[in-house]
Amino acid sequence: MTLQSSPAVTGPFVDDLTATVNVNTRTITIPTAGLSLFYRLEAMAPVNIASISLAGGTVTITY
């Protein structure tokens, strides 16, 4: 699974190299960079996002 980001909702999207994907805890963490970005997940199978939270300068996506 890869997290991609873009400054525009229409793209272009590129792999976000600052993201950490943990398949054991089913979380993705991204440090906030001060910019507004749009994200999408690229995966081999459908993925449901369960929650998104922001704490201590880190965005955590749980899937």
Protein Blocks (a to p, Z undefined) as FASTA:
>chain_A
ZZdddfbfnbpadddfkbccdfklopacdddehiacddddddfbdcddfbdcdeehiacd
dZZ
